[in-house]
Amino acid sequence: MIAEPGLDEAAEVLRFDEGRPSVLLTCEHASERLPSPFEWPEGDARLRGTHWAFDLGAADLCRELARELRTTAVLSRFSRLLCDPNRPLDAPDLLRETAEGCAVVLNAAVTEEERRARMELWAGFHAAVDREVRRSPAGTLVSVHTFTPVYEDTQRTVEIGVLFDEEHELALSLTGSFQRDAFLVELNEPYSGKAGLMYSVERHARAHGRRAIEIEVRQDLAVRAAVRRRIIAAVTRCFPS
């Protein structure tokens, strides 16, 4: 029997609020954790510790940003392979079926009971974000993600992507701040906010009349503490606490 997960199973909430923070942070792919009773199948051992299971370095960056900006951060506590909180419920890749051209065993034969438990995690994460946005005066929601340096044999040279849909001016401002620290930055790369790929932060921003933007950092950089400090300095210039 799969126990119903509570919000503590779905989301980690960090609060460093002081005064009126200008941003609230989310991190949809923070963890590769599988809450009980889910376990990693032997056939998925190749995916553990990789970008397929979570965004390497994203949780550390999000936590450090929250502390520096004196704000709140909501981080997922389950692997994106269980279900992806950065996808709508009708997305074909909500439960990813293949990775590196091979089947994801975890998702090969999902029962209705298992699906319900996964959807409870998805809903729990979004309930936590919704609750924190309601209590926060922050005018901008910033989603923190990382991306793999090589994807399907394609080398990615961009170091930081600033994703946006409607907030072009804000995206340009943040891009300029990163460029001041000599980062190679591109708008809407390696994914585009205009293609629905910042679903989570856009959903909550629109529901509460806030602005939304997403930061994507290449994972070989995001896992390095010294690089994260440079990233934090650039974000802080754009969003002073």
N, C-alpha and C positions, 0 to 999 in steps of 0.2 A: 504494500500500500504506500503510495507516494504522499507524504505529508504536505499539507498546504504551506508554502513558504510565506513568511511574514516579510515586512519591509526590511528587516535586518538581514534577511537572506538575499534580498534583491539589491540593496543599495547601502553604501557607506556615506554618511553625511558628516562633513567637517565644517565647523563654524568657527571662524576667526573674526567675526563681524566686530568692527569698531566704527562708530559714526555712521556714515552713509556711503557704503561701498558703491563704486560705479559699475561693477560687473558681478555676475554670479557665474560660477564655473560648473560645467558638466563633463563627465568622462565616461562615455558609453561603452568603451572597450577596455576597461581598466584591469580586468582580472581574467585568468583562465580557470578560475575555481569552478568545480562542479558541486553544487550543494547536494547533500544527501537526499535521496538514495542514489543519485546518478554517480556513475563511475566511468573512468576512461576505458573503453574497450582496448584490448591488446592491439587490434588492427589500427587504432588511431594513435599509437605511441609516437609515430612520426610527426604528429601535429602539435604535440605538447611542447611548450616553450617557443612556439613559432607565431608569426603574425596571423596565422589562420585561427588561433585560439584567442588571441588578445593583442592589444597594441603595446608592444614593448616600449618601456620608458614613459608611457603616457600617464600612468598613475603617479609616478614620482614627480613628473613635471606638474601635474594638476595640483597635487598636495603642496608642493613648494610655491606655486603661484598663489594658491589660496592664502598661505601664510604671509607671503610678501604683500599681497593686495588687501589683507585683512578682510577677507570675504568668506562666503560659503561655497563649498564644492560638493557636488553629488556624484559619486563614482559607483559604477556597477560592481556587483559582487558575484557575477557568473560569466562564464565564457560565452563569447559571441556564437560559438558553435551550438550551444543549447538553444538559443534564439537570439536574434540580433536586435537590441533595443534602438538601434539607429535605422531601423526599417519599419514601415507600416505593417500591420497585421496581414495584409493581402500581398505583400511582396514575395516574389518567387524564391528569393534567397533568404527569407526569414529564418528558415532552417536549411542551412547549406548542405547540399547533397554530395558535392565533389570538391576535392582540393588537390591541386597538382595532378589533375587528370584521374584521380582514383576516388572511389566512394568513401564518404565519411561514415564509418561504421555506426557511430553514435546516432546518426540520423537515418539509418537504412530502414528501420522498421519501427517507427514511432507509434505507440499505441495511443488511443484517445485519452487514457489516463495520464500518460506521459506528456502529451500535448497540452492538456489542461494545466499541469504543473509548470510547464515552460511558460505558458501564457500568463500564469500568475506571477512569475518572475518578471516578465516583460511589463506587466501592468504595475507591479510593485515598484519597479524603477521609476516609471513615469509618474506614479502617484507621489513618490518622494520628491522628484523634481518639481512637480506642480505645487506641492506644499511649500517648498523652499522659495520658489518664485513668488508665491503669494505673500510670504512674510518679508521678502527682501525689497528694499527701495531701489535696487540696482536697475539701471535703465538698459543694460546690455547683457545678454547671455552669451558666454563664450564657451564653445565646446572644444575640448582638447583631445587630439588624436595623433597617431603616428602612422607612418607607412613604411613598408619594406623597401630597401634599396634596390632590390631586383624582384620584379613581378613577371611571372611567365616568360622568363629569359630576357626581359627588357630591363636594361640598366636605367635607373632614374638619377639624373644629375641634380635636379632641383633639391634644395635643402629644406625649405619651408614653403608650404602652400597656405595661402589665405583664402578660405572658401567663403563665398557670399552668394546671396540671391538678390535681395533688394538693396543691401547696404553697401553700394559701390564706394561712396565717399569714405565710409569707415574702413573698408577694406584697403583703400589706397593709403589712408593714414597709418594703419598698422603695418602695411608693406613697407612704407617709407621708414618706419622706426626700425624694422628688421634690417633694412638695407644700410642704415647708419652703422650697424654692427657688422657689416660686410657679409651678411648671409645672402645666398642666392635664393631669391624669393620669386614666386609666380602667383598670380591670381588664378583661383579655381584650378589648381594643379596639385597633385596628380589626379584629383577628382574635382567635379564641379558642383557647387552649391545650387546651380541653376538646373541640375539634373536630378534633384531630389535626394542628393547624397549627404545632406545635413538635416535629415528628417527630424531627428529628436529635438535639436535646439530650435529649429524653425517652428516646430509644432508648439512648443511652450512659449516662445516669444510672441507668436501671433495670437495665442490664446489670452495673453496678458498685456498686450500692447507694448512689448519691449523690442529692442533691436537684437539681431542674431548674427553671429559670425563664428567661423570654425577655424582652428589652427591645426595644420597637419605638419608634423616634424618628421624628417627621415629618421628611421629607427637607429641607425648606427651613430647618429648624433644625439638622439633623445636619451640614450642609455648612459651618456657621459655627463657627470655632474658639472664639470666646468662649462660645457656647452649649454646645459640647462640654465646656469646662472646668467649667461649672456642673453638667452631667450627671455628669461624673466625680466632682466633689465630693460629689454626692448618693449615688452608688453607693458611694463610699469610706466614707461614714458608715455605710452598711448592712453593708458587708463590709470592715472595717478590715484592712489587710495586716499 
